[in-house]
Amino acid sequence: ISFGSTNFLYNNKLRKGDIIVTYTGNYRDSSSVITTTFNNYYVNNKLIQGERVVTNQGRNSDANLWFTIDVNNASINTANGIINWQSSRTREWIAGENTYLDLTDDLYKITGTSSGNAVNGNDFTTNIIDPLHVDLGCIYSCVTTSGTVQVSPNSYTDRIINYGDSICDCEVDVIIEGTTYPILIGN
């Protein structure tokens, strides 16, 4: 996917460069692997690097397709420094698999962890402690509609991010030391 060598406004973000996707089979095919890398790819003038590997693991005990998602050597180069991270997640397709042309009924359940360091060099880890529910019917607002993530920055108090009550409202609560901070996130 080439956005060209100059900024191009797409989906409310400035983009340039290339997203390179290789695959060994269709997304729905057991054992297929889809690998995404970047070539001089920028979003809002921030350089994006790394690799994402999605592997179809077949069907789980609930007869749902599930996927492993590994992000390797990812980085975002910002004006304030570089954010680096890696993650290992699973994605379970819990609804909408049988309607090939209608993505809006697709629901996923996401679990997993990540680690990295922020622009200030501080290390962090994240852990999805209540599975994230992703509703593609909310594609034009916020697709993550519920679930909870614990963010543990080194030398700071843990933060809990609660994605709410299964609606497409873009409202999350960040909880730090028992105090809740409601936040409206963008799409």
C-alpha positions in Angstrom: 0.0 0.0 0.0 1.8 3.1 -1.2 0.8 6.6 0.1 3.6 8.2 -2.0 6.5 10.2 -0.8 4.6 13.3 0.2 1.9 13.6 2.9 -1.5 12.3 1.9 -4.6 12.8 4.1 -6.3 9.4 4.6 -8.7 8.6 7.3 -8.1 11.9 9.1 -4.3 11.3 9.3 -1.4 12.5 7.2 0.4 9.4 5.7 3.3 8.8 3.4 5.5 5.8 2.6 4.6 2.2 2.1 2.9 -0.6 4.1 4.1 -4.0 2.8 1.9 -7.0 3.4 2.9 -10.5 2.5 0.7 -13.6 3.1 0.9 -17.3 2.7 -2.9 -17.9 2.4 -6.2 -16.3 3.0 -7.0 -14.7 6.4 -9.6 -17.5 7.1 -7.2 -20.4 6.1 -5.8 -22.4 9.0 -2.0 -21.9 9.3 -1.9 -18.8 7.0 0.6 -16.1 8.0 0.1 -12.4 7.2 3.2 -10.3 7.8 3.1 -6.5 7.7 6.3 -4.3 7.5 6.9 -0.7 6.6 9.1 1.3 4.2 9.6 5.0 5.1 6.1 4.9 6.5 4.9 8.0 8.4 1.7 8.8 10.2 1.3 12.5 11.1 5.0 12.9 10.5 6.0 10.1 12.9 8.1 7.3 11.4 6.5 3.9 12.0 8.8 0.8 11.9 8.6 -2.8 12.9 6.8 -6.0 11.9 3.4 -7.5 12.7 2.9 -11.2 12.1 -0.7 -12.6 12.2 -1.0 -16.4 12.2 -4.3 -18.2 11.8 -4.2 -21.0 14.4 -7.4 -22.7 13.2 -10.3 -23.4 15.5 -10.3 -23.3 19.3 -12.4 -25.4 21.7 -15.3 -23.0 21.1 -15.1 -23.7 17.3 -14.0 -20.1 16.8 -11.1 -19.1 14.5 -8.2 -17.7 16.5 -5.0 -15.9 15.6 -1.7 -15.1 17.3 -0.5 -11.6 16.7 3.2 -10.8 17.3 4.6 -7.3 17.0 8.4 -7.3 16.7 10.8 -4.4 17.0 8.1 -1.8 16.6 8.9 1.9 17.0 7.4 5.3 16.6 9.9 8.1 16.0 8.3 11.3 17.4 9.7 14.8 17.8 10.1 14.1 21.5 11.9 10.7 21.1 11.3 7.1 20.2 8.7 4.7 21.6 9.7 1.1 21.2 7.6 -2.0 22.0 6.9 -5.6 21.3 3.7 -7.5 21.9 2.1 -10.9 21.9 -1.6 -11.2 21.6 -4.4 -13.6 20.6 -7.5 -12.6 18.6 -10.5 -14.8 18.7 -13.2 -14.3 16.1 -16.4 -14.6 18.2 -19.1 -13.4 15.7 -19.6 -12.5 12.1 -17.3 -15.1 10.5 -20.0 -16.4 8.2 -20.9 -13.1 6.5 -18.0 -12.6 4.2 -19.0 -9.2 2.8 -20.3 -7.6 5.9 -17.5 -6.7 8.3 -19.9 -4.7 10.6 -21.1 -7.8 12.4 -17.6 -9.0 13.1 -16.7 -9.3 16.8 -13.3 -10.2 18.2 -11.9 -10.9 21.7 -8.3 -9.9 22.3 -5.9 -11.0 25.1 -2.2 -10.6 25.5 0.8 -8.5 26.7 3.3 -6.0 25.5 6.5 -4.3 26.7 8.7 -1.5 25.6 10.0 1.9 26.5 8.5 5.4 26.2 10.0 8.6 24.8 11.6 9.4 28.1 13.3 6.0 28.1 11.1 4.6 30.9 10.3 0.9 30.5 6.6 -0.3 30.6 4.6 -3.4 30.3 0.9 -3.9 29.5 -1.4 -6.8 30.3 -4.9 -7.3 29.1 -6.6 -8.4 32.3 -10.2 -8.5 31.0 -10.4 -9.4 27.3 -10.8 -6.5 24.9 -13.9 -6.7 22.8 -13.5 -5.3 19.3 -16.7 -4.5 17.4 -16.1 -3.7 13.7 -19.7 -2.3 13.6 -18.1 0.7 15.4 -15.5 1.2 12.6 -16.3 4.9 12.3 -15.9 5.6 16.0 -14.0 3.4 18.4 -13.9 -0.3 17.7 -12.7 -1.4 21.2 -15.9 -1.4 23.2 -15.0 -3.1 26.5 -12.2 -4.8 28.4 -9.5 -3.8 30.8 -5.8 -3.2 30.3 -3.2 -2.8 33.1 -0.3 -0.5 32.1 2.8 -0.7 34.4 5.3 2.0 33.7 8.6 1.5 35.6 8.9 3.7 38.7 5.2 4.8 38.4 1.9 3.5 39.8 0.0 1.1 37.6 -2.7 2.5 35.4 -5.9 0.6 34.6 -7.6 1.4 31.4 -11.3 0.4 31.3 -12.9 0.5 27.9 -16.4 0.6 29.2 -19.8 -0.9 28.5 -19.8 -2.4 25.0 -20.9 0.7 23.1 -19.2 2.8 20.4 -18.8 5.9 22.5 -15.0 6.3 22.6 -15.2 6.8 26.4 -12.6 5.1 28.6 -11.7 5.4 32.2 -8.1 5.6 33.4 -7.8 4.6 37.0 -4.6 5.6 38.9 -4.4 4.9 42.7 -8.1 4.5 43.0 -9.0 7.8 41.2 -10.9 7.6 37.9 -10.1 9.9 35.1 -12.7 9.7 32.3 -11.2 10.3 28.8 -12.7 10.6 25.4 -10.4 9.0 22.8 -10.4 9.6 19.1 -10.9 7.1 16.3 
